[in-house]
């Protein structure tokens, strides 16, 4: 989380979060859940995306060393910023 937060610190807090699945589909991240180890965050897809502000607010309760995970608990290693859309989209993968 520390690395992600430092990389997006200048991105607008209203940027919406999406997840690129292993089969290359892009879906809105709508919820966060704790992984079974209670240390990492699982990103849950749904109908409406949460914002960067919502992610950072909710993740303040956990360690900065927490990992962001796919629903199957694989690690998320990067993201891309799509500034051609309004609002801006952050696509994690």
Secondary structure, DSSP 8 states (H G I E B T S, - for coil): -HHHHHHTTTS-TT-EEEEE-TTS-EEEEEEEEE-TTSSSEEEEEESS--BHHHHHHHHTTS-TT--EE-TT--B---EEEETTSSS-EEEE-
